[in-house]
Amino acid sequence: MGSTRSQIFFIALETNSITMVYTRNDDPHSRHVLQQSCPLTPYTAGLLSNDDTGPGGHAPADALPASYRDRGHALSSLDEGIVDKELDLSRLDSVARLLWITGRLMPPRPLHQQLCMGREVVLMEQTDMHLVWEAGRIYLKPLPRYLLYPAFWEKYFCSASYCACYSDDPERIVHQRTTQDGHPLRNKPCRQRKVAMGFLYSYVALIQHESDFHIAQDKRLLPADITWPSWRQLVHEMLEYPDIYKHMDYRFWYGEMRLSRLNKLFYLWQTPGRYYSTRWQQYSTFFGETFAYLAAMTVYIVVALTALQLGISTKLLENSTSFDRVSAGFAVFSIVGPFGVAFGLFLVFLYFFLDNYRATLRFRDMRLGIIKNG
């Protein structure tokens, strides 16, 4: 049996909104509105006091980074793919179904609360490290200036990219929004806009109070020329955005993500033997952390041996055959155990050393090839 197909009849662009209508081939007179009054930009207020994107001013693209690094770690100037590189979350796609392990399904807590929890704000320009935390610190990507230009959203996300997501039949449109596991598909034009929406929404949650706003400016998380009244206007418009979670990338459904759990997911699941973020920057850090566990084990053994010695001196246990056997076994373990653990740590160190040595040689050969070939 032939399937009934549908097609987009027209896309009507109204004032900062989009209306999509489709018809069915078997009923050309039918009209169905897929989505209506969806703002093309998440805000309309001018946020920057020195916004010079008007006639004679700078283009919104001037707010993009000066350069980027490609997969070969070569510095390159800007190209058409810089927006995708800036908003890249591809590393998290493979563990999308398991992100609930790394954090709660809630917006991030405001900045003043992060400081109250003893977390240091560390700037990190990688979008996939934004809102990732570990003991004593949380990584935040500063809010890029280009996301505060409505003209940038209209040029890179809305006029061509966002409408392209709705250029097929309605069945595909629905499927593009969510897959079977409830996460959006990785359509690149849609993905960029969804990531930008989610990223901006994360700052709506981080900066709730004026004190949060001043903390963000002190930490260089916001451009210096944005004002508190203009920020309040942006927050108001963002929170009034219809069905905003449907327009956000799945990563930002979750707020803060714990780095230790992300490392475990990647070490055991996605990239066996490798972490999401390098855990040890040098071998001394590795030995300092691992031998701390060995030291704690040694302290326990000393306490246990002291208790066994005290037990033998009592009349109740001095003639106990079972206690003698336990004491003898634990004495042997107290000698062999630490050496076994130390030997195991040495094997782990040897694995990491050889793996890093091999990776270093491969990276050297790759970089020499790039340099020689220009």
VEXVEX-368538 format. One line per 8 residues: number of its first residue (from 1); their letters; for each residue x, y, z of C-alpha. Coordinates in Angstrom, 2 decimals. Layout:
# residues N
NUM) a) X/Y/Z ~ ...;
This chain:
# residues 374
1) mgstrsqi) 0.00/0.00/0.00 ~ 1.30/3.46/-0.81 ~ 1.90/5.77/2.12 ~ 0.16/9.11/2.32 ~ 2.77/11.85/2.07 ~ 2.54/15.41/3.20 ~ 4.44/18.48/2.16 ~ 5.13/21.94/3.40;
9) ffialetn) 2.71/24.34/1.70 ~ 4.38/27.53/2.82 ~ 6.40/29.01/5.62 ~ 5.13/32.40/6.69 ~ 7.61/34.62/8.48 ~ 5.86/37.14/10.66 ~ 7.36/39.66/13.02 ~ 10.09/37.69/14.77;
17) sitmvytr) 8.02/34.50/14.48 ~ 7.57/31.53/12.19 ~ 4.36/29.84/11.03 ~ 4.53/26.54/9.12 ~ 1.59/25.11/7.16 ~ 1.47/21.82/5.25 ~ -0.96/20.02/2.96 ~ -1.60/16.35/2.35;
25) nddphsrh) -1.27/15.06/-1.21 ~ -4.56/13.19/-0.98 ~ -6.32/16.33/0.21 ~ -4.80/19.43/-1.44 ~ -7.38/21.68/0.21 ~ -6.32/20.71/3.74 ~ -4.31/23.14/5.78 ~ -2.54/22.18/9.01;
33) vlqqscpl) -0.47/24.54/11.12 ~ 2.64/22.74/12.38 ~ 3.98/25.50/14.53 ~ 2.94/29.05/15.02 ~ 4.22/32.15/16.76 ~ 7.62/30.62/17.44 ~ 10.07/33.53/17.82 ~ 12.96/33.45/15.40;
41) tpytagll) 15.22/34.97/18.06 ~ 14.92/34.26/21.80 ~ 15.01/37.96/22.60 ~ 14.50/41.31/20.91 ~ 16.07/43.71/23.41 ~ 19.41/45.33/22.63 ~ 21.73/43.94/25.29 ~ 25.07/45.55/24.55;
49) snddtgpg) 25.48/49.26/25.21 ~ 27.96/49.58/22.32 ~ 26.05/47.42/19.85 ~ 27.45/48.59/16.51 ~ 25.88/46.01/14.24 ~ 23.77/48.57/12.47 ~ 24.60/50.31/9.20 ~ 28.28/51.09/9.09;
57) ghapadal) 29.01/48.98/12.17 ~ 30.79/45.69/12.58 ~ 29.24/42.44/11.42 ~ 28.02/40.01/14.09 ~ 30.68/37.55/12.94 ~ 33.32/39.92/14.33 ~ 32.33/38.69/17.77 ~ 33.50/35.16/16.92;
65) pasyrdrg) 36.92/33.86/18.11 ~ 40.02/35.05/16.28 ~ 41.09/31.49/15.39 ~ 40.41/27.85/16.17 ~ 42.29/24.56/16.30 ~ 41.40/21.75/13.93 ~ 41.65/18.01/14.67 ~ 45.36/18.16/13.90;
73) halsslde) 45.79/20.94/16.50 ~ 46.76/23.36/13.75 ~ 45.73/27.00/14.19 ~ 43.35/28.13/11.49 ~ 41.48/31.30/10.70 ~ 37.71/31.47/10.75 ~ 35.68/29.54/8.20 ~ 32.05/28.65/7.67;
81) givdkeld) 32.23/25.86/10.22 ~ 33.40/27.99/13.14 ~ 29.92/28.23/14.66 ~ 29.61/24.45/14.68 ~ 33.04/24.17/16.31 ~ 32.11/26.78/18.91 ~ 28.91/24.93/19.85 ~ 30.24/21.38/19.52;
89) lsrldsva) 28.69/18.82/21.89 ~ 29.38/15.72/19.78 ~ 31.36/14.00/22.54 ~ 28.23/13.75/24.66 ~ 26.06/12.23/21.92 ~ 27.32/8.70/22.51 ~ 26.31/8.76/26.19 ~ 23.07/10.69/25.74;
97) rllwitgr) 20.95/8.02/27.40 ~ 23.25/7.91/30.43 ~ 23.53/11.62/31.20 ~ 21.01/11.19/34.02 ~ 23.85/9.48/35.91 ~ 26.02/12.61/35.77 ~ 23.53/15.20/37.04 ~ 19.98/16.09/37.89;
105) lmpprplh) 17.34/16.98/35.33 ~ 17.13/20.60/36.51 ~ 18.63/24.01/35.65 ~ 22.00/24.86/37.20 ~ 22.08/26.63/40.53 ~ 22.85/30.38/40.55 ~ 26.39/31.67/40.81 ~ 26.16/32.89/44.41;
113) qqlcmgre) 25.11/29.39/45.47 ~ 28.02/27.87/43.55 ~ 30.38/30.04/45.60 ~ 28.58/29.13/48.83 ~ 29.21/25.48/48.00 ~ 32.94/26.21/47.88 ~ 33.29/25.90/44.12 ~ 35.82/28.01/42.26;
121) vvlmeqtd) 34.64/29.27/38.88 ~ 37.10/28.15/36.20 ~ 36.76/29.55/32.67 ~ 36.63/26.91/29.95 ~ 35.93/27.75/26.32 ~ 34.87/24.19/25.39 ~ 31.09/24.06/25.28 ~ 31.04/20.38/26.26;
129) mhlvweag) 32.79/21.30/29.54 ~ 30.28/24.02/30.41 ~ 28.62/23.37/33.80 ~ 30.84/20.35/34.49 ~ 32.04/20.29/38.10 ~ 34.45/18.44/40.34 ~ 35.53/18.88/43.94 ~ 36.12/22.57/44.62;
137) riylkplp) 35.55/23.89/41.10 ~ 33.00/24.27/38.32 ~ 33.88/24.89/34.68 ~ 31.92/27.61/32.88 ~ 32.18/28.83/29.31 ~ 31.85/32.63/29.21 ~ 28.74/33.85/27.43 ~ 29.97/34.64/23.88;
145) ryllypaf) 29.29/38.14/22.66 ~ 27.90/36.85/19.36 ~ 24.97/35.17/21.13 ~ 23.88/38.60/22.37 ~ 23.38/39.97/18.85 ~ 19.89/39.32/17.44 ~ 21.39/39.84/13.99 ~ 23.70/36.88/14.58;
153) wekyfcsa) 20.77/34.59/15.43 ~ 18.91/35.74/12.32 ~ 21.93/35.17/10.08 ~ 23.35/31.90/11.41 ~ 20.46/30.17/13.15 ~ 17.05/31.43/12.06 ~ 16.59/32.57/8.49 ~ 18.32/29.67/6.76;
161) sycacysd) 19.24/27.12/9.40 ~ 16.15/26.99/11.59 ~ 13.65/26.99/8.73 ~ 15.64/24.23/7.01 ~ 14.73/21.95/9.89 ~ 11.09/22.16/8.81 ~ 11.50/21.55/5.10 ~ 9.98/18.06/4.87;
169) dperivhq) 6.75/16.26/5.68 ~ 5.26/16.61/9.17 ~ 6.04/13.01/10.12 ~ 9.73/13.70/9.65 ~ 9.43/17.03/11.44 ~ 8.06/15.30/14.52 ~ 10.76/12.62/14.28 ~ 13.49/15.24/13.91;
177) rttqdghp) 12.59/16.70/17.26 ~ 12.91/13.49/19.23 ~ 14.23/10.00/18.61 ~ 12.89/6.86/20.23 ~ 14.86/7.56/23.41 ~ 13.44/11.08/23.63 ~ 16.52/13.00/22.51 ~ 16.74/15.36/19.51;
185) lrnkpcrq) 18.42/14.10/16.40 ~ 21.79/15.47/15.34 ~ 20.62/17.60/12.39 ~ 23.44/20.16/12.14 ~ 21.46/23.36/11.38 ~ 18.94/22.57/14.09 ~ 21.67/21.41/16.44 ~ 23.51/24.71/16.41;
193) rkvamgfl) 20.39/26.64/17.31 ~ 19.36/24.15/19.98 ~ 22.80/24.30/21.60 ~ 22.77/28.11/21.49 ~ 19.30/28.18/23.06 ~ 20.31/25.76/25.80 ~ 23.55/27.58/26.49 ~ 21.79/30.93/26.81;
201) ysyvaliq) 19.15/29.34/29.03 ~ 21.89/28.03/31.33 ~ 22.98/31.60/31.96 ~ 19.38/32.58/32.67 ~ 19.56/30.05/35.50 ~ 23.08/31.02/36.62 ~ 22.28/34.74/36.87 ~ 19.05/35.08/38.82;
209) hesdfhia) 19.90/37.92/41.20 ~ 21.82/41.14/40.79 ~ 24.53/39.63/43.00 ~ 24.88/36.80/40.45 ~ 25.16/39.42/37.72 ~ 28.06/41.16/39.49 ~ 29.77/37.83/40.16 ~ 29.50/36.98/36.46;
217) qdkrllpa) 31.03/40.30/35.48 ~ 33.83/39.94/38.05 ~ 34.62/36.46/36.70 ~ 34.50/37.75/33.09 ~ 31.58/35.49/32.26 ~ 29.62/38.35/30.67 ~ 30.66/41.16/28.34 ~ 31.52/44.26/30.35;
225) ditwpswr) 29.05/46.52/28.51 ~ 25.88/44.57/29.33 ~ 23.68/46.15/32.02 ~ 21.45/44.62/34.70 ~ 18.20/46.10/33.30 ~ 18.95/44.75/29.82 ~ 19.80/41.35/31.31 ~ 16.47/41.29/33.16;
233) qlvhemle) 14.72/42.00/29.87 ~ 16.51/39.09/28.18 ~ 15.58/36.74/31.02 ~ 11.94/37.82/30.80 ~ 11.81/37.14/27.05 ~ 13.61/33.81/27.38 ~ 11.25/32.56/30.08 ~ 8.26/33.61/27.96;
241) ypdiykhm) 9.56/31.63/24.99 ~ 6.95/28.96/24.06 ~ 7.95/25.36/24.85 ~ 11.55/26.37/25.38 ~ 12.76/22.88/26.32 ~ 11.72/21.62/22.88 ~ 14.07/24.17/21.36 ~ 17.03/23.33/23.62;
249) dyrfwyge) 19.65/20.67/23.06 ~ 19.20/17.63/25.33 ~ 22.47/18.32/27.14 ~ 20.98/21.46/28.70 ~ 17.98/19.59/30.02 ~ 20.51/18.63/32.64 ~ 22.22/21.37/34.59 ~ 25.47/20.64/36.39;
257) mrlsrlnk) 27.23/17.41/35.46 ~ 29.75/15.67/37.71 ~ 33.13/15.19/36.05 ~ 34.00/12.03/37.99 ~ 30.88/10.29/36.66 ~ 31.50/11.54/33.12 ~ 35.02/10.12/33.38 ~ 33.64/6.76/34.50;
265) lfylwqtp) 31.13/6.68/31.64 ~ 33.85/7.30/29.08 ~ 36.45/5.11/30.77 ~ 34.13/2.10/31.03 ~ 31.65/2.69/28.20 ~ 32.55/5.04/25.39 ~ 36.36/5.15/25.22 ~ 37.64/2.28/27.40;
273) gryystrw) 40.80/3.24/29.20 ~ 40.38/6.97/28.48 ~ 38.65/9.66/30.46 ~ 36.30/12.42/29.35 ~ 38.76/14.94/30.76 ~ 42.35/14.14/31.70 ~ 42.35/13.16/35.34 ~ 46.09/13.35/35.96;
281) qqystffg) 48.16/16.08/34.33 ~ 51.43/14.51/35.46 ~ 52.63/11.23/36.94 ~ 53.34/12.75/40.35 ~ 49.62/13.56/40.65 ~ 48.78/9.95/39.78 ~ 51.13/8.56/42.44 ~ 50.02/11.14/44.99;
289) etfaylaa) 46.35/10.15/44.59 ~ 46.77/6.40/44.33 ~ 49.31/6.00/47.14 ~ 47.00/7.98/49.40 ~ 44.65/4.97/49.24 ~ 47.58/2.68/49.99 ~ 48.48/4.80/53.01 ~ 44.89/4.60/54.30;
297) mtvyivva) 45.01/0.82/53.85 ~ 48.27/0.65/55.80 ~ 46.77/2.63/58.68 ~ 43.86/0.19/58.86 ~ 46.24/-2.78/58.88 ~ 48.22/-1.23/61.76 ~ 45.03/-0.70/63.78 ~ 43.85/-4.26/63.03;
305) ltalqlgi) 47.20/-5.80/64.03 ~ 47.20/-3.82/67.27 ~ 43.69/-5.10/68.03 ~ 44.76/-8.70/67.30 ~ 47.78/-8.36/69.57 ~ 45.55/-7.01/72.33 ~ 43.13/-9.88/71.84 ~ 45.85/-12.51/72.20;
313) stkllens) 46.89/-11.01/75.55 ~ 43.42/-11.56/77.02 ~ 42.54/-14.78/78.85 ~ 39.41/-15.22/76.76 ~ 41.26/-15.43/73.45 ~ 44.76/-16.60/74.33 ~ 43.78/-20.26/73.98 ~ 41.35/-19.79/71.05;
321) tsfdrvsa) 42.43/-21.85/68.03 ~ 40.08/-19.94/65.67 ~ 41.46/-16.59/66.80 ~ 45.02/-17.86/66.32 ~ 44.19/-18.86/62.75 ~ 42.58/-15.48/62.00 ~ 45.57/-13.68/63.52 ~ 48.04/-15.74/61.51;
329) gfavfsiv) 46.11/-15.21/58.27 ~ 45.78/-11.48/58.78 ~ 49.49/-11.21/59.64 ~ 50.36/-12.83/56.31 ~ 47.88/-10.54/54.53 ~ 49.38/-7.45/56.20 ~ 52.72/-8.38/54.66 ~ 51.58/-9.53/51.21;
337) gpfgvafg) 48.59/-7.17/50.75 ~ 50.43/-3.80/50.54 ~ 53.02/-5.29/48.19 ~ 50.25/-6.67/45.99 ~ 48.47/-3.33/45.87 ~ 51.72/-1.49/45.15 ~ 52.52/-3.95/42.35 ~ 49.03/-3.45/40.89;
345) lflvflyf) 49.50/0.34/40.94 ~ 52.82/-0.11/39.18 ~ 51.12/-2.11/36.43 ~ 48.49/0.63/36.04 ~ 51.26/3.22/35.83 ~ 53.10/1.12/33.27 ~ 49.94/0.86/31.13 ~ 49.37/4.63/31.20;
353) fldnyrat) 53.05/5.32/30.53 ~ 53.22/3.04/27.48 ~ 49.86/4.29/26.19 ~ 50.96/7.94/26.53 ~ 54.33/7.14/24.96 ~ 52.66/5.55/21.94 ~ 50.15/8.41/21.65 ~ 52.98/10.95/21.86;
361) lrfrdmrl) 54.85/9.28/18.99 ~ 51.70/9.16/16.85 ~ 50.95/12.80/17.59 ~ 54.55/13.81/16.77 ~ 54.43/12.01/13.43 ~ 51.06/13.59/12.60 ~ 52.23/17.10/13.46 ~ 55.51/16.69/11.56;
369) giikng) 53.52/15.57/8.51 ~ 51.28/18.63/8.76 ~ 54.22/20.99/9.23 ~ 56.23/19.53/6.33 ~ 53.25/19.58/4.00 ~ 52.43/23.18/4.89;
